[in-house]
Amino acid sequence: MSLNLSTPLRSLVWKEFRLAYRDRIMSTLAVIVYTLFAVSSLLTVFQYQQDQQSRQQSNAKFRAQFKAQHTNPHDAAHFGTYLFKPLNLLSAFDPGLNDYFGTTYRVEAHVQHEVDYSNAESNDALMRFGSFTLALIMQLLIPLLLFFISSSSLTFERESGTFKMLMAQGIKPTELVWGKVFANYLFVVLLVLPIFILLLLFLLFAPSGTLLIGRFLIITAGYLLFYLLVTLAGVLVSVWSKRSGTAVMIVLNLWLFSGVLLPKIATGLADQRYPLMSRAAFKDHIKVGFLKGINGDPPYQERAEIYLKSLLKKYKADSAAQLPVNVDGLILQYNEDYQNKVFDHYYAELEQTFNQQQFFLNNAGLLNPFISLKRLSMAMSGTDFYHHQDFFRQAKKYRNGLIRDLNLELASHPQKHQEAYIADPEFFRQLKDFQYDFPALYRVAGMQKTGIISICCWVLLLALSLHFVSKSSLF
């Protein structure tokens, strides 16, 4: 099979462009697409700036309050602070799951929180319909337009009577088919390429935007490859169909099923097959596990007594009052460590269920490349489930370290005359801020290899099918 642009093929592609220019197909589509892109960009930029400003102001406020404290370290641990999931420029392109999985992590002693306060909680329209983003247009609208154009490309030749004329001129059926494929694919490339170029320039000149260039190039390649897949599917439907009306109905149902219904069905099946423990049950497990112990450990009161005895033995003291440390700080940290152990124990069950759901959806992408594209786009934009979990792990690690520092500071200052130790602001100022480390590109790309393979295999399968089917179906 040769896909080289021979002279007849170039002539066919040029003919398609002249017809599109004469019928103003390209200009009409360009006006529609760019108008939607402009509206979406304005909404996206406004929302991004609002969210970014809110995060920066809130982070500065809570950090300033924490640094200015002049109090007991454990009281400061109860006062706590908030950590905010950072935004990146690509998250404006594809917000993904950010609006639904929460943006804020509460740091507090004795309690392990989850990431909470999602935008969808207070926005009913967002919960029902999602946000109007550039990625939504790229994933659903562009393929729909491409389906409509490509599915009627060959049926139009039959209905207008030009098919026999082309055959009489010596053009082979496969050349006619690939001419349609290349012409329609070039249509969509010329439509979306200016958008990708503008986004690339924005990344190049934005602060820290150059760090996202690799991710953006993978996003661009994924979308362009997917549009080739859609073009092949549309032309294949056109080869099989006798009338344009039939072809349009087929691709409309194909788009609706693959792009809208099947992703929701796959998500529902993943949730049904691997149901998650409720938040109430999870918290109850942690509470009971801490009080009664897990894996054969003694209950809370007995653990505290055993630990106190070990401290007395270590420092060769007869009572807590003789210890050269503040025993309250050490016991608080001992209980904190055990609670972290209980949390990790039960969260491991949740994480296993999460991973099973994600594995199921990855495999669903093998059957439906729409799912693969969406997951690839979210992953490279840093808004998929993996990035959410990565933020949670880093935030939890920071929280555990901060509470430990506060408890050990209390432990290092024994009580004098029953007076509680008060730390000055200098101690709180030297505590490190939370810094989120973005996952390396190779790690993210490695987890999306199934989706990338899926799209490539579908392109190859449709190309082979189109090449062989066109030889017999056109006559």
N, C-alpha and C positions, 0 to 999 in steps of 0.2 A: 504494500500500500504506500503510495507516494503522495504526499501532501504539498509538494513543491508548487509554487505559483507559476504554472505554465502560462503561455500567451492566452489561450482561451479562458483560463481561470481568472487571469488578471482582467480580461475584458468583461467577464461576468461581474466581478467585484466592482469594476468601474461603472458598469451599467446600473447596478443596484444603487450606487451612490448618486448617480445622476437622477435616477427615478425618485430617490428619497429627497434630493434637493428640489426637484421640480414639484413634487407633491407636498413639500414643506414638512415632511415627517420629522427630519432631524431638528428643524427649528422649533416645531411644536413640542417635541419631547424635551428639548433643551430648556424651553421656557418653563414647562411644568416641573422638570427636575430641579432646575436651579432656583426656582421660586420656593419649592419645598425645602431645598437645602438652605436657602437664605433664612427662611422662617425658623427652621430647626436650629440653625447656627445661633441666631439671636437668642432663642429660648435657652439653648444649651449654655452659651457664654454667660447669660444672666444668672442661670442657676448655679453654674460653676463658681462664678465670682462671689455669689451670695454664700454658698457653702464654704468656700475657702476663707472668706472674710470672717464668717461665723466661727470656724475652727480656730483661726489664728487669734481672734479676740478672746475666745473662751479659754484657749490654752494659755495665753499670756495672763489672763485674769486669775486662773486657778494656780498657776505657777507662782505669781506674785504673792497670792494669799498664803501659799504654803511656805515660801521663803521668809515671810514676815512674821512667822509664828514665834512666840516666846512662851513655850508651854512644855508639859511633860511629853516625852517622845511617844508614849503609848496613846496619849490623848490625840497627838498629831496623826497617829496611825488610824484612829477612829475617824478623825476629820477627813483624812484621805485626800484624794484628788481625782481628776478625770483625764483619761487618755483618749485622743481622737484619731480615728483612722485617717491617715493622710491621703490627700487627693493627688493625682498626677494628671498631666495634660491629656493623656489617652483615655482616662476615665470620663472625660467630657465627651469624647467620641462615642464610647460605649459604656454607659453606667453599669450595665450588667446587673449583678445582684446587690450592688451597694445600697440601692433604695429599699431593699427588703430585709437585709441581714443586719442592719444596725450600723452605727458609726461611732459609738461611744463606749468606753470601758471604764467602769468604776473601780478605783483602787480603795480598798477599805480593809481594816483589820478584821479577822475572824470570818470573813465572808469572801468566797470566790465568786465573782460575778461573771456573767457572759456579756458579749458585745450586744448592746441594746440601743434603743431610740432610733429606729429606722424612719426614713421619710414617709414610707407608705402607711405607717401607723396613724398619721394625722392627715392623710390625703386619700380620700376614698376613690377619687378618679384615678390616681396613680396605682392604687391597689387593683382596680378593675381593668384598666386599659394599658397601664405602663406609661412610660414617658416617651415623648416624641423626639427622638434623637437621630443623629446622622446614621448611626448603625442600623436603626430600624428602617430607614429609607433604603440603605444599601442592601439589607437582608431581605426585605419584602417587596418594596415598590419597584426597584430596578429589575429584579427577576420577573415580576409580573409584567412589566412593559416589554421586557425581552421575550418572554413567552408569547405575548400577543403578536409581536412583530415576526418572530421566527416561525411560529406555527402556521402562519398563512403565506409564507414565502413561496412554497411550491404549489399549494392549492390555488394561489392567485395566478400562477403561470398556466395551470390547466383551465381555470375558469375564463381567463382572458384569451385563450387560444394561442398564446405565444409559446407554449411548451413544444408543440409539434414543429413550429418554425425553428426553434433552437436545435431540436434533434435533426431537422433537415439540414442544418448548417454544419453538421458533423460533430456537435458537442456531445460528449459522452454523459450518461446519467450521473456518474460519480463526479464528473467535473462540475455539472450543474449544482449538485448537492453541496459540494465543498465550496463552491462559489457563494452559495447562500450562507453557509456557515461562516466563512471569513467575512463576508459583508456585514452580517448582523452582529458578529462579534466586534468588528471594528466600530460599528455604530456605538455600542455600549462603552467600549474603551475610550472613544473620543468624548463621550458624555461624562464619564466619571474620572478620567485621568486629570483634568484640571482641578477637581476637588482634592484628589490625593496630593497633587503638587502643592496646592495652597496649604494643606495640612502639614506637609513636609517642611515647607518654608517657615511655617509658624513654629514648628518644633526646633528648627535650626536657630532661630533668633530668640526663642524664649529661654529664660533661665532654667538650667538643668534639662532642657528639652533634648539636647543631643544624646543624653543617656537613654532615651527612648527610641532612637532611630532604628535600631535593630528590630525592636518589637513592631514598629510601624511598618517596616519593609515586609515583615512576615504577614502582617495584616493585609497590606496591599496585594501581595502575591496570592494570599488565600482568597480574597474577593475576586481578583481577576481570573483565577483558575476556576472558581465557582461559576462565574459568568460564562466561561467557555462551556462548562457542564450544562448550564441552562440552555445555551444556544444549541448545543448538540441535541438535547432532549426536545426542544421546540421544533427543530428541523426534522427530527426523526418522526415526531407526530405528524408533521406536514407531509412526509413521504407516505405514511400509512393512510392518511385521511383523503377522502374524495372531495370534500367541500370545506371551505374556510370556516363556516359556522360550526361544523363538527369538530374541526381542529381547535378552535377557540374554546369550545366547551370542555374538550378534553384537558387542555393545559390549564384552564381555570380551575377545574376540579383537582388537577395534579398540584397546582400551587396551593390551593386551599387545604388540601389534605397534608401535603408535605411540609408546608411552611407554617401552618396555623394549628391544625388539629393534631397531627402526629407528635409534635413536640410536647403538647399538653398531655396527650395520652401517655407518652413515654414517661413524663414526670409523675403522672398519677400512678402508673404501674410500678415505678421505682419506689414510690412512697408506700404503695400497698404491699409490695413484695418484701420490702425491708422497712417496716414501720419503726418510727423513732419513739423512744421513751418520752412521755410528757415532761414538761419543765417542772410541774408540781411533784411528780414521782421522782424525778432526778434529785430535786432539792431534799425531798424526804429521805431518800437513800443516803445522801450525804450527812444529814442530821443524825439519823439512826446509826450510821456507820461510825461517826465520830464519838457518839455517846457509848455505844456498845462494843466498838472495835471491829476490825475486819481481819480476815485470814488468821483467826485464832488469837488475836491480840486481846489483852484484858480491857475491861471497860474504862471509861474516862477517869473516874476517881481513883481506881487502882493503878492506872498508868501514872497519874500524877504522884502518887505516893512512892511508887517504884523509882521514878525519876528523882524525886527529892532525896531518897535514900542514897541513890548513886552519887548525887552532888555532895552529900555529907561525907560519904566515904572518900570521894576524890579529894576534897579539901581537908579531910581529917577533922571534921567539926561535929559537935554534939547536937547543935540546933541550927535552924536557919539564920538566927540572929548572929551566929559566929562566922558565917560565911563572908569571905572578902568581896563578894559580889552582891548585886541586887537580885535576889532569887526570883522576884516577881518577873523581871525581864527574861530570865532564862526559862521559866515555866511557860510564860506567854509564848516564847519562840518554840518551845518543845510542842506545845499544843498546836501552834500554827503549822509546824512541820507535819504533824500527824493529820491535821485537817487537809493540807495539801496532798498528802498521801491518799486520803480517802477520796478527795475530788478526782485525782488522777486515775484512781482505780475504777470509779464509775464512769468517768468521762471516756476512758478507753473503750467501753462498750458502745457509747454514743459514736465515738470516732470510727469504730469498726463499721457501724451501720451507715454512717456518712460515706465511708469509702466504698461500701457495697453499692450504695445508690449511685455514686459517681461512676463506678465501673460499669454499672448497668447502662447508664446514659451514654458512656463512651461507646459501648457495644451497639446501642441503638443508633449511634451516628454512622455505623457501618451500613445500616439499612437505609438511613435517611441522611444524605449529605447536608441538608438544611441544619440539622442538629450539630453536625461536625463544624460547620462554618460558624454557627452562633457560639459554640463553646471555644473555638479557636480565637474568635474576636474578643470574647470576654477575657480569656486567659492572657492574651497579649496586651490587653488594656488594663490588666491588673484588677479586674472586677469580678472574677469568678470565685467559686467556692474555695479553691486552694489558697488564693490570696487572703480571703477572709479568715481562714483557719490560721494562716501564717501570721497575720496581724494579732489574732487572739493568743497564739503561743508566745509571741514576743512580748505582748502586753502582760500576759500572766507571769512570764519570767521576770519582767521588770517589777511587777507588783510584789512578787515573793521576795525579791532582793531588797526592795525598799522597806517592806515591813520588817525583814530581818535586821536591816541596818538600824531601824528605830528601836526594836526590842533589845538589840545588843548594846546600843547606846544607853538605854535604861539600865541594862544589866551591869554595865561598867561603872555605874555610879551608885554605890550602896547608900541606903537611906541613913540620914543623920538626924537623930532626935525626932523621928517619925515625920520628917519633912519630905515631901515629894520632890524629886529632882526636876528642875526646870531647865530645859536646854535653850540656849540663846539663839537668835536668828542666824548667827554665823554657821552653826552646825547644819541648819536646814538649807542654807545657801550652798553648801559644798556638796550636797546630795545631787547626783547626776540626773539630768533630764532624760526623758524617754526619747529614743531615736529608733525609728522603724527602718530596718534594712530591707530594701526591695529584693525579692528573690532573683537569682541570676537567670539570665535569658536561657541558658542551656537547660536548666532544670525545668523551666516552664515549657519550653519547646518539647522536651523529652516526654512530658506528661500528655502532650497533645499529638503525639506521633500517630495514634490511632485515627484521629480525625483527619490529619494530613494524608495518611495512606488511603482513607476512605474516599476523600475527594479525588485524589489522583486515580484510584482504581475505577471510580465511576466515570471519569473523563475517558479513560482508556476503553472501558466497556462500551460506552455509548458511541465512541468513535469507530470502534470495530463493528458494532451493530449497524451503524449508519452506513458504513462503507459497503457491507455485504447486502443489506436490505435494499439499498438504493438501486442495485443492479436489476432486481426483479420487480420491485413494487411500483416503479415509475411507469411501467408499461401496462 
